[in-house]
Amino acid sequence: MVERERVHDRIEFLGYVPHSSVRDVLVCGHVFLNCSLVESFCIAILEAASAGLFIVSTNAGGVSEVLPPEMIHHADPNVDSLVESLSCAISGKINSTDLFEFHRRVSQMYSWQRVAGETVTVYDRVIARPQLSLSQRLVRYKTAFSGVCGVVCLLGITLHFVVFLVELWQPRHLIDVVPDLCIDKDQKHSNDNENS
């Protein structure tokens, strides 16, 4: 395509970019174009928005939930829609984009500490639920997998008996349980100060 359109002087293929250099590459641009057809959560658009770029992305999967509408323009996954969204972003958004504000907002929306905390909350909720018996699980399999109910139920029964055999071989009460790690806030702060 580059040869056909004769745009050699306007396009540079970077190849592999080490993670430590991604920011330096991103800040050279104004718009980040994400053309994914399938995407659950796109870290790349977070990195680009954090570097101050306006985002144009296909409206695939969970992308619409990652950034607020003023930071991203969604397009259908086809060429015409992408060109239209990109043109809109170039003509209207680039000059009004405050890259420092984008960075500040992304850093407030997402942090690994918050993600870890939310993950722990989900696990705690799952652990607090009562454990279902084999018959209760089979009833759920039937309603959830109506088309392949027999196969799913057979797999569920097989897995149940494999777990039963493993527990005969290695009883649950003989397995060491790792205790919860409880760190005092004062101890944590003193460790953080020592590391700085």
C-alpha positions as CSV (number, residue, x, y, z in Angstrom):
1,M,0.0,0.0,0.0
2,V,2.9,2.4,0.9
3,E,4.4,1.8,-2.6
4,R,1.1,2.0,-4.4
5,E,0.2,5.3,-2.7
6,R,3.8,6.6,-2.9
7,V,3.9,7.7,0.8
8,H,7.4,6.4,1.6
9,D,8.5,9.8,2.9
10,R,5.5,10.1,5.3
11,I,5.4,6.7,6.8
12,E,8.0,5.0,9.1
13,F,7.7,1.4,10.1
14,L,9.2,1.0,13.5
15,G,9.0,-2.7,14.1
16,Y,9.4,-3.8,17.7
17,V,9.4,-1.0,20.2
18,P,10.8,-1.8,23.7
19,H,8.3,-1.0,26.4
20,S,10.6,1.6,27.9
21,S,10.5,3.6,24.5
22,V,6.7,3.4,23.9
23,R,6.0,6.8,25.5
24,D,8.7,8.4,23.4
25,V,7.1,7.1,20.2
26,L,3.5,8.0,21.3
27,V,4.3,11.6,22.1
28,C,5.5,12.2,18.5
29,G,1.8,11.9,17.4
30,H,-1.5,13.7,17.9
31,V,-4.0,10.9,17.3
32,F,-3.8,7.2,18.1
33,L,-5.7,5.0,15.7
34,N,-6.9,1.6,17.0
35,C,-8.4,-0.6,14.3
36,S,-9.1,-3.8,16.3
37,L,-12.0,-6.0,15.2
38,V,-12.1,-7.8,18.6
39,E,-10.9,-6.2,21.8
40,S,-11.8,-6.8,25.5
41,F,-9.8,-4.1,27.1
42,C,-7.2,-2.1,25.2
43,I,-4.2,-1.2,27.3
44,A,-2.7,0.5,24.2
45,I,-5.4,3.2,24.1
46,L,-4.8,3.9,27.8
47,E,-1.1,4.3,27.1
48,A,-1.8,6.6,24.2
49,A,-4.3,8.8,26.1
50,S,-1.9,9.0,29.0
51,A,0.7,10.3,26.5
52,G,-1.8,13.0,25.5
53,L,-3.1,11.6,22.2
54,F,-6.7,11.8,21.1
55,I,-8.0,8.3,20.4
56,V,-9.9,7.0,17.4
57,S,-11.0,3.4,17.7
58,T,-13.3,0.9,16.3
59,N,-16.2,0.3,18.6
60,A,-15.2,-3.3,19.3
61,G,-15.8,-5.2,22.5
62,G,-15.1,-3.3,25.7
63,V,-13.3,-0.3,24.1
64,S,-16.3,2.0,24.6
65,E,-16.0,1.5,28.4
66,V,-12.3,2.3,28.7
67,L,-12.2,6.1,28.2
68,P,-14.8,8.8,28.5
69,P,-16.4,10.2,25.2
70,E,-14.4,13.4,25.2
71,M,-11.1,11.4,24.9
72,I,-12.1,9.0,22.2
73,H,-14.1,8.9,19.0
74,H,-15.6,5.6,18.1
75,A,-16.0,4.2,14.5
76,D,-17.6,1.2,13.0
77,P,-15.0,-1.5,12.0
78,N,-14.9,-0.4,8.3
79,V,-12.7,1.9,6.2
80,D,-15.3,4.6,5.6
81,S,-16.3,5.0,9.2
82,L,-12.6,5.0,10.3
83,V,-11.7,7.7,7.7
84,E,-14.7,9.8,8.8
85,S,-13.8,9.5,12.5
86,L,-10.1,10.2,11.9
87,S,-11.0,13.3,9.8
88,C,-13.3,14.5,12.6
89,A,-10.6,14.0,15.2
90,I,-8.0,15.8,13.1
91,S,-10.2,18.7,12.3
92,G,-11.9,19.2,15.6
93,K,-10.1,17.5,18.5
94,I,-6.3,17.9,18.0
95,N,-6.1,21.6,18.8
96,S,-8.5,21.3,21.8
97,T,-6.7,18.3,23.4
98,D,-4.8,19.2,26.5
99,L,-2.2,16.4,26.8
100,F,-1.4,17.1,30.4
101,E,-5.1,16.9,31.3
102,F,-5.5,13.6,29.4
103,H,-2.5,12.2,31.4
104,R,-3.9,13.4,34.7
105,R,-7.4,12.0,34.0
106,V,-6.1,8.6,32.9
107,S,-3.8,8.3,35.9
108,Q,-6.8,9.1,38.2
109,M,-9.0,6.6,36.4
110,Y,-6.6,3.6,36.4
111,S,-4.0,2.4,38.9
112,W,-2.7,-1.1,39.5
113,Q,-3.5,-0.7,43.2
114,R,-7.2,-0.1,42.4
115,V,-7.3,-3.0,39.9
116,A,-5.8,-5.3,42.5
117,G,-8.3,-4.1,45.1
118,E,-11.2,-4.7,42.8
119,T,-9.9,-8.1,41.8
120,V,-9.6,-9.1,45.5
121,T,-13.2,-7.8,46.1
122,V,-14.5,-10.1,43.3
123,Y,-12.6,-13.1,44.6
124,D,-13.9,-12.4,48.1
125,R,-17.5,-12.3,46.8
126,V,-17.0,-15.6,45.0
127,I,-15.4,-17.3,48.0
128,A,-18.3,-16.1,50.2
129,R,-20.9,-17.8,48.1
130,P,-22.1,-21.3,49.2
131,Q,-20.5,-24.2,47.4
132,L,-22.9,-25.9,45.0
133,S,-23.5,-29.6,45.1
134,L,-23.0,-31.7,42.0
135,S,-26.7,-31.9,41.3
136,Q,-27.1,-28.1,41.7
137,R,-24.2,-27.5,39.2
138,L,-25.7,-30.0,36.7
139,V,-29.0,-28.1,36.8
140,R,-27.1,-24.8,36.1
141,Y,-25.2,-26.5,33.2
142,K,-28.5,-27.6,31.7
143,T,-29.9,-24.0,31.7
144,A,-26.7,-22.3,30.6
145,F,-25.6,-24.7,27.9
146,S,-28.9,-25.8,26.3
147,G,-27.4,-26.8,22.9
148,V,-24.6,-28.9,24.3
149,C,-26.1,-29.8,27.6
150,G,-25.1,-33.5,27.5
151,V,-21.5,-32.9,26.8
152,V,-21.2,-30.1,29.4
153,C,-22.9,-32.3,32.1
154,L,-20.6,-35.3,31.2
155,L,-17.6,-33.0,31.6
156,G,-18.9,-31.7,34.9
157,I,-19.4,-35.2,36.2
158,T,-16.0,-36.3,35.0
159,L,-14.3,-33.3,36.7
160,H,-16.2,-34.0,39.9
161,F,-14.9,-37.5,40.1
162,V,-11.4,-36.5,39.2
163,V,-11.4,-34.1,42.1
164,F,-12.9,-36.8,44.3
165,L,-10.0,-39.2,43.3
166,V,-7.4,-36.5,43.9
167,E,-8.8,-35.8,47.4
168,L,-8.6,-39.5,48.2
169,W,-5.0,-39.5,47.1
170,Q,-4.2,-36.1,48.8
171,P,-6.8,-35.3,51.4
172,R,-7.7,-31.6,51.7
173,H,-6.9,-31.4,55.5
174,L,-3.3,-32.5,54.8
175,I,-2.6,-29.5,52.5
176,D,-0.8,-26.6,54.1
177,V,-2.7,-23.4,54.0
178,V,-0.7,-20.2,53.4
179,P,-1.8,-17.7,56.1
180,D,-3.0,-14.2,55.1
181,L,-0.3,-11.6,55.1
182,C,-1.3,-8.7,57.3
183,I,0.9,-5.6,57.1
184,D,0.6,-2.8,59.6
185,K,0.1,0.6,58.0
186,D,3.0,1.9,60.1
187,Q,5.2,-0.9,58.9
188,K,4.2,-0.4,55.3
189,H,5.0,3.3,55.5
190,S,8.4,2.7,57.1
191,N,9.2,0.1,54.3
192,D,8.1,2.6,51.6
193,N,10.4,5.3,53.2
194,E,13.3,2.9,53.3
195,N,12.9,2.0,49.6
196,S,12.8,5.7,48.5
